[in-house]
Amino acid sequence: MSAPIRKILPNKKFVGHIIRHYLKYDKENPFIFISALLAFFGIAAGVMVLMIAMGVMNGTQQEFTKKLFVMNYPLTVLPIEENAVNIDLVKKLSQKFPDMKFSPYYTTQVITKNDGAVQGSLLYGVDYDKESRLNDVFRKARGDSKSKFKVVIGEGLSYEMNAMKDDKVTLYFSEQTAAGFGTMPLQKRFVVDGVFKSGLKAYDKAIMYTTLEAFEKLLKREVGYYDGLHIYSKNPVDDIEKVRKQLPPSVVIEGWWQQNGNFFSAMQMEKKALFLVLLLIILVASLNIISSLLMTVMSRRSEIALMRTLGATKAEIRAIFFRLGVIIGLAGIVAGTLLGTLGIWALKTFDIISMPEDVYGTSKLPVDLLMSDFSFIILGTSVIIVLSSLYPAKKAAQTDPLTVLRNE
């Protein structure tokens, strides 16, 4: 019975010594070293740019999410049938979900007029105390006027109307009121109780808040029957189904992410496209690894043949050149990670890039690199480096010592 064939493992000491020798600057072939250096810098630059770009994309998305989360509310209950959202439903949900906050509301479109300026707006009628518990922007802006005919308006609308706090503005409603032998739009003077700033200009120009009593008095809304219900939840994505089970079929519930689904889908697609495009930088840098290793193989053919003649195995030759490529790539990844971290820190600490706040919601460039994004960057770069090192290592192992030494 013959003994089992034992697989001969590469000599680590021998492989390590040859790798260190090949990493040194070669005066006879300086271009090989320069090519390896270019591959190193290319991978480092690619990782750095990917980290910063993904950080900016994610930071921008989180900034918009934070603004939209406040002004759109985590969850909103809307009626399908008339009078479906009422005080009884609010009490039922409050008892079932004591950890959530609820704010019923009325809503209508109005035309705001003051000092010769006219602007269409969306007017909400809310309970000031309940709304303050949900909406931090509203809470900071609300005043202490005792009048039921008061409004809290956005900063953009305040500037356009030239209406500051304690000034008065005229609101025109779509409802008609008798005037002589005809009718005219219902109008009422409201005192500006406060001016809010959400960080998004479109919301600051379009949204106004008044009291529930103002709607009930002017528009004859029935007390206890609302146009909708705003709900605050710490985990709206998880809680939406729990709330839906407690709702009658005459109402529907929406999450803030559903109301802005197209916007966030577009941002997510843009983020993925940017990642793939920037990954091409690393792909181009990996070509320098391939060319550098192939040039090393061609210039060291006689040395490879001599090593094979002296007993080096194909596995050892393959390991030398494979690890050589991996070392160049890993060094680039480490350098790129350090540079990327430094770049993100600089963008967070110093006001290097400023943006128009009325467009983006913030004047400072938001940067927040997620660990998941960083992991994808490192994984994608590592795969490219490993694949780039395989072919040159295979070619080196296929070197025929007899043919090379005969030609030499």
Disulfide bonds with the S-S distance in Angstrom:
none
